[in-house]
Amino acid sequence: MSLTRAQKLEQIRNADHGFDIVVIGGGITGAGVAREAAGSGLRTLLVEQKDFSWGTSSRSSKMVHGGLRYLGSGHFNLTRDAVRERERLMAEAPGLIDPLRFVMPHYRKQFPGPRLFQILLRVYDRIAGHPTRQRLSPAETLQWVPGLATDNLVAASGFTDAVTDDSRLVQRLIEEAEHDGALSLNYLQADAVLRDGDSSAVTGIRLRDTSADGPAFDVDTRLVVNATGAWARNLQQLDDDKTSIRPLRGSHLVLPFSRLPVSCSVSLFHPHDRRPVFAFPWQGTTVLGTTDLDHGKDLSEEPAITREELDYLLQISETLFPSSAITEADIIATWAGVRPVVSEKNTGAKRVKPSKENREHVIWSDNGLISIAGGKLTTFRLIAREVLTKAQNLMPGLALRKEDAPVFAPPRDLARPRSISHCTWDRLKGFYGPALEQVLDAGSHDRIAGTDTLWAELAWAAANTGVVHLDDLLLRRTRLGLILPAGGKSLLPEIRALCQPILGWDDDTWNHEQARYLGIWQASYSLPVNDGKPT
């Protein structure tokens, strides 16, 4: 059984020798750093001011990809690293990171044409070390994508990337770090980095438990990693004369698979701004996204889709799938995430469009405080190792774990229960790895109606993954709030019967948490309620 929140907090407060490294930010980057640090033998603490993966890392486009469009923009090194990491992740954690076929239709007099796109794919395949590209005739394209717009369709290009559940990916990294001795706690906010008065070297970090509004306390450490993404400036001034962190919002629509049945990811350049937009299958639904806009709202608030973004995405559905006639009434849920892009300042000139910004990461080092911004979900391991390489200046004896050491431990060789399908079994092995047996023992193997999620998964998550609020459980530990109509409101009585005793909540607490969850879902995961201009 996992440590309780109170037990973890007590261990953090009373750590006799402090920690070798404190990682702030429980998204993909912070979890990756914690995993590599703990695996390298460092006494590691990971803290997150809200919930693990609350920010960008539960609201991404779910793609583990090499960034074909970055290759087209000349960012060869970024694409090379991402493609190689994609291949590694698919090999290590099938069921969590799975191959996904992509189809890019080509229409007459539209850029890029099939010849140019096939040249890009040839380079893409060469980097990966095996061919997946394919040129499809219009008739072959419709076999892959029934209902696709056919007017002026001349061909399509097929290739393979990968897809994941981003929030579960973060949780697995945290679980691997904890297996190697790390401590991790959500709703533990970093208020300040402590420094020596003479040398300005980092000596510790001031933390505060926001779940109980407790007093602040100090923890000793010589190394703090600021992996808070778009929030990185809260701990360190990172903007300078050349660069700044530019928060960009990407929004998505979740549709019933029956209304838009796609077995692959279909991509097209949006007629409005020539950005690539995707329709792809995910957890029994079809997702349509993404947008790319400057996000000027308070980063502490849940981001939400705007009316302009909704219309933008409905326009591409009408362009790609005119016979489907998708409307607002079909939408199950929405989500919006904020990407921390590092932008180059260009004084005296118009700012570059959001979709043209570089997705390379940047690392700043300041006498024991290392900050990271930018980067891609796919390359989290490389970013983590780069951070720890910089940390070797502070820890001369630090030896990073071997480059070929696996990120994920495999599950035990268990027999598949007859009540669980082969497809679900593969997913469970990837999602939970060594914890799979505990998950199976946690409850019923029946699926929650309308989903592929088992009731046992919900029970295990409630007991073992640091759930503090109901939205932690329904939006991030599981994705029921995204894939069920109205956020799964009709199932809340059944969820309550199972999870309230596990969580140890009395009736007042449950009622408060349910109201909180439904309020968050209505404000940030449903349709926009007004026609206000986006920010």
C-alpha positions in Angstrom: 0.0 0.0 0.0 1.2 3.5 -0.8 2.2 6.0 1.9 -0.6 8.3 2.9 -0.4 12.0 2.2 0.2 12.7 5.9 3.0 10.1 6.0 4.7 11.6 3.0 4.4 15.1 4.4 6.0 14.0 7.7 8.9 12.4 5.8 9.5 15.6 3.8 9.4 17.8 6.9 11.7 15.5 8.9 14.2 14.5 6.2 17.4 14.5 8.3 19.8 15.4 5.5 17.4 17.1 3.2 17.4 16.1 -0.4 20.0 16.0 -3.1 17.5 17.5 -5.6 14.1 19.1 -5.3 12.0 19.1 -8.5 9.2 21.7 -8.7 6.5 20.9 -11.2 4.6 17.6 -11.5 4.2 17.6 -15.3 6.0 15.5 -17.9 9.3 17.4 -17.6 9.4 17.4 -13.8 8.3 13.7 -13.6 11.0 12.9 -16.1 13.7 14.7 -14.1 12.5 13.0 -10.9 12.6 9.6 -12.6 16.2 10.0 -13.9 17.4 11.6 -10.7 16.0 8.8 -8.4 17.3 6.2 -10.9 20.8 7.8 -10.6 20.8 7.4 -6.8 19.9 10.9 -5.8 17.6 11.6 -2.8 14.8 13.1 -4.8 11.7 15.2 -3.9 9.1 16.1 -6.5 6.5 18.7 -5.6 3.5 20.1 -7.5 1.5 23.2 -6.4 -1.8 21.7 -7.8 -2.3 18.1 -9.0 0.2 16.0 -10.9 -0.2 16.8 -14.6 -2.8 19.5 -13.8 -1.3 21.9 -16.4 -0.1 21.2 -19.9 0.7 17.5 -19.3 -3.0 16.4 -19.0 -4.2 18.8 -21.7 -1.8 18.1 -24.6 -2.8 16.6 -28.0 -1.8 13.2 -26.7 0.7 12.7 -29.5 4.1 11.1 -29.0 5.6 12.1 -32.3 8.7 13.2 -34.0 7.3 16.5 -35.2 7.1 16.1 -38.9 6.2 19.7 -39.3 9.3 20.7 -37.4 11.4 18.8 -39.9 9.7 20.8 -42.7 10.7 23.9 -40.8 14.3 22.8 -40.8 14.5 21.7 -37.1 16.3 18.5 -38.0 17.9 17.8 -34.5 14.6 18.2 -32.7 12.9 15.8 -35.1 15.7 13.3 -34.9 15.7 13.2 -31.1 11.9 13.0 -30.9 11.6 10.2 -33.5 14.3 8.1 -31.7 12.6 8.7 -28.3 9.2 7.8 -29.8 10.6 4.5 -31.0 12.1 3.8 -27.6 8.9 4.6 -25.7 6.8 2.4 -28.0 9.2 -0.5 -27.4 9.3 0.0 -23.6 5.7 0.7 -22.8 3.3 -0.8 -25.4 -0.3 -0.1 -24.3 0.7 3.2 -22.9 2.4 4.6 -26.0 0.9 3.0 -29.1 1.5 3.4 -32.8 -1.1 5.5 -34.6 -1.5 5.7 -38.4 -1.7 9.2 -39.8 -3.3 10.0 -43.2 -2.7 13.4 -44.8 -5.0 14.0 -47.8 -3.7 16.1 -50.7 -6.1 18.3 -52.6 -5.5 19.9 -56.0 -3.6 23.2 -55.8 -3.1 22.9 -52.1 0.3 22.9 -50.3 2.0 20.6 -49.6 1.5 18.3 -52.6 2.0 14.6 -52.4 5.5 14.7 -54.0 6.9 17.1 -51.5 5.3 15.4 -48.6 6.7 12.0 -49.6 10.2 13.5 -49.7 9.7 14.7 -46.0 8.4 11.3 -45.1 11.4 9.5 -46.7 13.7 11.5 -44.3 11.3 10.9 -41.4 11.4 7.1 -42.0 15.2 7.2 -42.4 15.6 8.8 -39.0 13.3 6.1 -37.4 15.2 3.3 -39.1 12.2 1.6 -40.7 9.7 2.7 -43.4 6.1 3.5 -42.6 5.3 6.0 -45.4 2.7 5.2 -48.0 1.2 7.0 -51.0 -2.6 6.4 -51.3 -4.8 6.8 -54.3 -8.2 8.6 -53.7 -9.9 5.2 -53.5 -7.4 3.8 -51.0 -7.7 7.0 -49.0 -11.5 6.5 -48.6 -10.9 2.9 -47.4 -8.8 4.4 -44.6 -11.1 7.4 -44.0 -14.7 6.8 -45.0 -16.6 10.1 -45.3 -13.6 12.2 -46.1 -14.2 15.1 -48.5 -13.4 13.9 -52.0 -13.7 17.1 -54.2 -10.3 17.7 -55.8 -8.7 14.9 -53.7 -5.7 13.7 -55.7 -3.9 11.4 -53.2 -3.0 11.0 -49.6 0.2 10.2 -47.6 0.2 7.7 -44.8 2.8 7.3 -42.1 3.0 6.2 -38.4 3.5 8.2 -35.2 2.2 7.4 -31.7 -0.4 8.3 -29.2 -0.7 8.1 -25.4 -2.7 9.1 -22.3 -0.4 12.0 -21.3 -1.6 12.2 -17.7 -1.2 8.4 -17.2 2.3 8.7 -18.7 3.2 11.3 -16.0 1.8 9.0 -13.3 3.9 6.1 -14.5 7.0 8.2 -14.4 6.3 9.3 -10.9 5.6 5.7 -9.8 9.0 4.6 -11.3 10.7 7.4 -9.5 9.1 6.4 -6.2 10.2 2.8 -6.8 13.7 4.1 -6.8 13.2 6.0 -3.6 11.8 9.4 -4.6 9.2 11.2 -2.6 6.4 13.0 -4.5 3.6 15.1 -3.3 0.9 17.2 -5.0 -0.7 20.3 -3.6 2.6 21.3 -2.1 3.6 24.7 -3.3 7.1 26.1 -3.6 7.0 29.6 -2.1 10.7 30.6 -2.4 14.1 29.3 -3.2 16.5 29.8 -0.3 20.1 31.0 -0.9 23.3 31.6 1.1 23.7 35.3 1.9 27.3 35.4 0.9 27.6 33.1 -2.2 24.0 33.2 -3.3 24.2 29.4 -3.7 20.9 27.5 -3.3 20.5 26.1 0.3 16.9 25.0 0.3 13.3 25.5 -0.7 10.3 26.9 1.2 7.2 24.7 0.8 3.6 25.0 1.8 0.8 22.4 1.9 -2.1 24.1 0.0 -4.5 21.2 0.5 -4.8 22.0 4.2 -3.6 25.7 4.2 -0.8 24.7 6.5 2.2 26.8 7.5 5.3 27.0 5.3 8.4 25.0 6.2 11.9 24.8 4.8 13.7 21.8 3.2 17.4 21.6 2.7 18.8 21.0 -0.8 21.7 22.3 -2.9 19.8 21.8 -6.2 16.4 23.0 -7.2 14.9 22.2 -10.7 12.2 24.6 -11.8 10.2 22.4 -14.2 6.9 24.4 -13.9 6.6 25.2 -17.6 4.5 28.3 -18.3 4.7 29.1 -14.5 8.6 29.1 -14.5 8.8 32.8 -14.0 7.1 32.5 -10.6 10.4 31.3 -9.1 13.0 32.9 -11.4 13.1 35.9 -13.8 13.8 34.1 -17.1 12.8 36.8 -19.6 15.8 38.7 -21.0 16.6 40.9 -23.9 16.5 38.0 -26.3 13.9 35.5 -25.1 10.7 35.3 -23.2 8.2 32.5 -22.2 5.2 32.8 -24.4 2.1 30.9 -23.1 0.1 29.4 -26.1 -3.3 27.8 -25.7 -4.3 24.7 -27.6 -8.0 23.6 -27.4 -9.7 20.3 -28.5 -13.2 18.9 -29.0 -14.2 15.4 -27.9 -16.8 13.8 -30.1 -18.7 10.4 -30.0 -16.8 7.9 -32.2 -20.2 7.0 -33.7 -20.5 10.6 -35.1 -17.0 10.8 -36.5 -15.6 7.2 -36.8 -11.9 7.5 -37.7 -9.5 4.6 -37.2 -6.5 6.7 -37.9 -5.4 10.3 -37.3 -6.5 12.5 -40.3 -4.7 15.7 -40.8 -5.4 18.8 -42.9 -4.2 22.3 -43.1 -6.9 24.6 -41.8 -8.3 26.9 -44.6 -8.2 29.9 -42.3 -4.5 29.9 -41.3 -2.9 26.9 -42.9 -2.2 25.3 -39.5 -2.3 21.4 -39.3 -5.4 20.2 -37.5 -6.1 16.6 -36.6 -9.0 14.2 -36.0 -7.9 11.1 -34.2 -9.3 8.2 -32.2 -8.7 8.3 -28.4 -10.2 6.2 -25.6 -13.3 5.3 -27.5 -14.0 8.8 -28.8 -12.8 11.0 -31.6 -10.7 14.1 -30.8 -10.5 17.2 -33.0 -7.7 19.7 -32.4 -5.8 21.8 -31.9 -5.7 25.5 -31.9 -2.7 27.7 -31.3 -3.3 31.1 -29.7 -1.7 33.4 -27.2 -3.1 32.8 -23.7 -3.2 36.0 -21.8 -5.4 34.9 -18.8 -4.2 34.1 -15.3 -2.2 30.9 -15.4 -3.5 29.8 -12.0 -7.0 29.4 -13.5 -8.2 26.4 -15.5 -7.9 27.3 -19.2 -10.9 26.8 -21.4 -11.9 26.8 -25.0 -13.3 30.0 -26.5 -16.1 30.6 -28.9 -13.6 31.5 -31.6 -11.7 28.3 -31.1 -14.9 26.2 -31.1 -15.9 27.7 -34.5 -12.4 27.2 -35.8 -12.5 23.5 -35.0 -16.0 23.0 -36.3 -15.0 24.6 -39.5 -12.2 22.0 -40.1 -14.7 19.2 -39.3 -17.0 20.6 -42.0 -14.1 20.8 -44.4 -12.7 17.3 -43.8 -16.0 15.4 -43.2 -18.9 17.4 -44.8 -21.3 14.5 -44.7 -20.9 14.1 -40.9 -22.4 17.5 -40.3 -20.9 17.8 -36.8 -22.5 20.5 -34.6 -22.1 21.7 -31.1 -24.8 19.3 -29.9 -22.5 16.4 -30.8 -19.6 17.5 -28.5 -19.1 15.4 -25.4 -16.4 17.6 -23.8 -13.6 20.0 -24.6 -10.2 20.7 -23.1 -7.6 23.5 -23.4 -4.0 23.4 -22.4 -1.2 26.1 -22.2 2.1 25.3 -23.8 5.2 27.1 -22.4 7.0 28.1 -25.6 10.3 30.0 -25.5 10.0 32.9 -27.9 12.7 35.0 -29.4 12.1 38.7 -29.0 12.2 40.6 -32.3 12.0 44.3 -31.4 10.6 46.6 -34.1 9.0 43.7 -36.1 5.7 41.9 -35.9 5.7 39.0 -33.5 5.9 35.6 -35.1 2.7 33.6 -35.4 2.2 31.1 -32.5 2.2 28.1 -34.9 5.6 29.2 -36.2 7.3 29.3 -32.8 10.2 27.0 -32.2 9.4 24.1 -29.8 13.0 23.6 -28.7 13.5 23.7 -24.9 15.8 26.1 -23.1 17.6 25.6 -19.8 18.8 28.3 -17.5 21.3 27.6 -14.6 21.7 30.0 -11.7 24.0 28.8 -8.8 21.9 25.7 -7.9 18.6 26.7 -9.5 18.0 25.1 -12.9 14.9 26.2 -14.9 13.4 24.6 -18.0 10.9 25.8 -20.4 9.7 24.7 -23.8 10.3 21.2 -25.3 8.1 18.4 -26.3 6.3 15.6 -24.4 8.2 13.0 -26.5 11.7 14.2 -25.5 11.1 14.3 -21.7 13.9 11.8 -21.0 16.5 13.7 -23.0 15.6 17.0 -21.3 15.9 15.3 -17.9 19.3 14.0 -18.7 20.5 17.3 -20.0 19.3 18.9 -16.7 21.2 16.4 -14.6 24.3 16.8 -16.7 24.3 20.5 -15.8 23.8 19.4 -12.2 27.1 17.5 -12.2 28.9 20.8 -11.7 27.2 21.0 -8.3 27.6 17.3 -7.6 31.0 16.2 -8.9 30.4 12.6 -7.9 27.1 12.3 -9.6 27.0 9.5 -12.2 23.8 9.4 -14.4 22.2 6.1 -14.8 23.1 4.4 -18.1 21.8 5.8 -21.3 20.2 2.5 -22.2 18.6 1.9 -18.8 14.8 1.5 -19.3 12.5 4.3 -18.3 9.7 1.8 -17.4 9.8 -1.5 -15.6 7.7 -4.2 -17.3 4.7 -5.8 -15.7 4.9 -9.2 -14.2 4.0 -12.1 -16.4 0.4 -12.5 -15.4 -2.4 -14.6 -17.0 -5.1 -12.5 -18.6 -8.4 -12.8 -16.8 -11.0 -14.2 -19.2 -13.3 -11.3 -18.5 -10.8 -8.8 -19.9 -10.3 -8.5 -23.7 -6.9 -8.8 -25.3 -7.0 -5.1 -26.3 -7.9 -3.9 -22.8 -5.3 -6.3 -21.3 -2.6 -4.7 -23.5 -3.6 -1.3 -22.3 -3.7 -2.3 -18.7 -0.1 -3.7 -18.9 1.1 -0.4 -20.4 -0.8 1.8 -18.1 0.2 0.1 -14.8 3.3 -1.9 -15.4 4.5 -3.6 -12.1 1.3 -2.3 -10.3 -1.0 -4.3 -12.6 -1.6 -7.1 -10.1 -2.6 -4.6 -7.4 -5.0 -2.9 -9.9 -6.7 -6.2 -10.7 -7.1 -7.0 -7.0 -8.6 -3.5 -6.3 -12.1 -4.2 -7.5 -14.4 -5.3 -10.3 -13.1 -6.1 -13.7 -16.4 -4.9 -15.3 -16.0 -1.9 -17.5 -17.6 1.5 -16.5 -20.5 1.9 -18.9 -19.5 3.7 -22.1 -15.8 3.4 -21.5 -13.0 0.9 -21.6 -12.0 1.8 -18.0 -12.5 -0.9 -15.3 -14.1 -0.2 -12.0 -10.9 -1.7 -10.5 -8.8 1.1 -12.1 -11.0 3.7 -10.4 -10.7 2.0 -7.0 -6.9 1.6 -7.3 -6.4 5.2 -8.4 -8.5 6.5 -5.5 -6.4 4.5 -3.0 -2.9 4.8 -4.4 -2.3 7.9 -6.5 -2.5 10.9 -4.2 -6.1 11.9 -5.0 -7.0 15.1 -3.0 -10.0 16.3 -5.0 -12.6 14.5 -7.1 -11.4 16.3 -10.3 -8.0 14.6 -9.7 -9.7 11.3 -10.0 -12.1 11.9 -12.8 -10.1 14.3 -15.0 -6.5 13.0 -14.6 -6.1 9.6 -12.8 -8.9 8.4 -15.1 -10.3 10.3 -18.1 -14.0 9.7 -17.3 -14.7 13.5 -17.2 -13.5 13.8 -20.8 -15.1 10.8 -22.5 -18.5 10.6 -20.7 -21.4 13.0 -21.5 -21.7 15.8 -18.9 -18.5 14.7 -17.3 -20.0 11.4 -16.1 -22.6 13.1 -13.9 -25.1 10.3 -14.3 -22.5 7.8 -12.9 -21.6 9.9 -9.9 -23.8 7.9 -7.5 -22.1 4.6 -8.5 -18.7 6.3 -8.3 -19.5 7.6 -4.9 -20.6 4.2 -3.6 -17.2 2.8 -4.6 -14.8 5.6 -3.9 -16.1 7.6 -0.9 -15.1 4.9 1.6 -11.7 4.5 -0.1 -11.0 8.2 0.0 -12.3 8.4 3.6 -14.6 11.4 2.9 -17.7 12.0 4.9 -21.0 13.0 3.2 -20.3 16.8 3.5 -16.8 16.3 2.0 -18.2 14.2 -0.9 -21.0 16.7 -1.6 -18.5 19.6 -1.6 -16.1 17.7 -3.9 -18.9 16.8 -6.3 -20.0 20.4 -6.6 -16.4 21.5 -7.1 -15.9 18.9 -9.8 -19.0 19.7 -11.7 -18.2 23.4 -11.5 -14.8 22.9 -12.9 -16.1 20.7 -15.7 -18.8 23.2 -16.6 -16.4 26.1 -16.7 -13.4 24.5 -18.4 -14.4 21.2 -20.1 -17.8 22.0 -21.7 -18.8 24.4 -24.4 -18.1 28.1 -24.0 -21.0 29.9 -22.5 -20.6 33.3 -24.1 -19.4 34.9 -27.3 -16.6 36.9 -25.7 -13.4 37.5 -27.6 -10.5 35.1 -26.7 -7.5 36.4 -25.0 
